[in-house]
Amino acid sequence: MKKIVAFAGSNSKTSINKQLAVYASSLVSEVDVEVLDLNDYNLPLYGMDLENESGIPKKAHDFLDKIKSTDGIILSLAEHNGTYATVFKNLFDWMSRIDNKLWSDKPMLLMSTSPGARGGITGLNIAADRFQYMGGNIVGKFSLPSFGANFSDGKITDEVLNSELLEEAKQLKNSI
Ligand SMILES: Cc1cc2nc3c(=O)[nH]c(=O)nc-3n(C[C@H](O)[C@H](O)[C@H](O)COP(=O)(O)O)c2cc1C
């Protein structure tokens, strides 16, 4: 059985992006899903001096190992001030010190959601633009606007948006 990892670019215990990532993973048929949580990969703030003095933390290696050993990735990015959240950027920076092509060509469904009408799409697009230089293989993109109005009881309630995500989930399934 193929496997995918699903996670949010957030360390909120009630992360709406984690909820969306988990839901999206349930739409990918016949795969083993491992849900990851950035709270299990707490890392010090990246700094060159820190890296020179202490090396790269084990948890950055551990997370990268999860990426390397999976067949596909579902990532939903929280947006803070128009880009992806610092907790994700920090992990991204640490992992890039191990392997600049960290996404390793693994098929990825890249998503975002937020309480606002734009659904965090600005941060999503910034990430998509950058990931292409770093081993990114984005096979699907999806942004869920107005999370509070469109998501309830663990799923998307708006039919049109749900159909869009189903298509993206199929794309991911067909790519792994
Ligand atoms: C510092 C900060 C900045 C934010 N900036 C944005 C933003 O630029 N765009 C947006 O749609 N939401 C913004 N939000 C709201 C987040 O989208 C919201 O907190 C969301 O729940 C974050 O996702 P998460 O629950 O997965 O962590 C911001 C929230 C914080 C705390």
The ligand as an SDF file (V2000), in Angstrom:
LIG
                    3D

 31 33  0  0  0  0  0  0  0  0999 V2000
   -0.1210   36.8680   13.4180 C   0  0  0  0  0  0  0  0  0  0  0  0
   -1.3000   36.4480   12.5800 C   0  0  0  0  0  0  0  0  0  0  0  0
   -1.3840   36.8950   11.2840 C   0  0  0  0  0  0  0  0  0  0  0  0
   -2.4460   36.4800   10.4760 C   0  0  0  0  0  0  0  0  0  0  0  0
   -2.4630   36.8870    9.1700 N   0  0  0  0  0  0  0  0  0  0  0  0
   -3.4240   36.4090    8.3530 C   0  0  0  0  0  0  0  0  0  0  0  0
   -3.3790   36.6930    6.9720 C   0  0  0  0  0  0  0  0  0  0  0  0
   -2.4990   37.3530    6.4560 O   0  0  0  0  0  0  0  0  0  0  0  0
   -4.3760   36.1820    6.1740 N   0  0  0  0  0  0  0  0  0  0  0  0
   -5.3830   35.4070    6.6870 C   0  0  0  0  0  0  0  0  0  0  0  0
   -6.2340   34.9710    5.9290 O   0  0  0  0  0  0  0  0  0  0  0  0
   -5.4160   35.1010    8.0080 N   0  0  0  0  0  0  0  0  0  0  0  0
   -4.4760   35.5800    8.8520 C   0  0  0  0  0  0  0  0  0  0  0  0
   -4.4930   35.2610   10.1840 N   0  0  0  0  0  0  0  0  0  0  0  0
   -5.5680   34.4010   10.6870 C   0  0  0  0  0  0  0  0  0  0  0  0
   -5.1980   32.9300   10.5100 C   0  0  0  0  0  0  0  0  0  0  0  0
   -5.5240   32.5450    9.2020 O   0  0  0  0  0  0  0  0  0  0  0  0
   -5.9510   32.0820   11.5450 C   0  0  0  0  0  0  0  0  0  0  0  0
   -5.3910   32.3350   12.8250 O   0  0  0  0  0  0  0  0  0  0  0  0
   -5.9230   30.6020   11.2160 C   0  0  0  0  0  0  0  0  0  0  0  0
   -6.6350   29.9140   12.2290 O   0  0  0  0  0  0  0  0  0  0  0  0
   -4.4990   30.0790   11.1150 C   0  0  0  0  0  0  0  0  0  0  0  0
   -4.5100   28.7280   10.7280 O   0  0  0  0  0  0  0  0  0  0  0  0
   -4.3050   27.5430   11.7680 P   0  0  0  0  0  0  0  0  0  0  0  0
   -5.5560   27.4880   12.6360 O   0  0  0  0  0  0  0  0  0  0  0  0
   -4.1660   26.3420   10.9260 O   0  0  0  0  0  0  0  0  0  0  0  0
   -3.0900   27.8530   12.5890 O   0  0  0  0  0  0  0  0  0  0  0  0
   -3.4470   35.6510   11.0150 C   0  0  0  0  0  0  0  0  0  0  0  0
   -3.3510   35.2120   12.3380 C   0  0  0  0  0  0  0  0  0  0  0  0
   -2.2880   35.6030   13.1110 C   0  0  0  0  0  0  0  0  0  0  0  0
   -2.1880   35.0850   14.5300 C   0  0  0  0  0  0  0  0  0  0  0  0
  1  2  1  0
  2  3  1  0
  2 30  2  0
  3  4  2  0
  4  5  1  0
  4 28  1  0
  5  6  2  0
  6  7  1  0
  6 13  1  0
  7  8  2  0
  7  9  1  0
  9 10  1  0
 10 11  2  0
 10 12  1  0
 12 13  2  0
 13 14  1  0
 14 15  1  0
 14 28  1  0
 15 16  1  0
 16 17  1  0
 16 18  1  0
 18 19  1  0
 18 20  1  0
 20 21  1  0
 20 22  1  0
 22 23  1  0
 23 24  1  0
 24 25  2  0
 24 26  1  0
 24 27  1  0
 28 29  2  0
 29 30  1  0
 30 31  1  0
M  END
$$$$
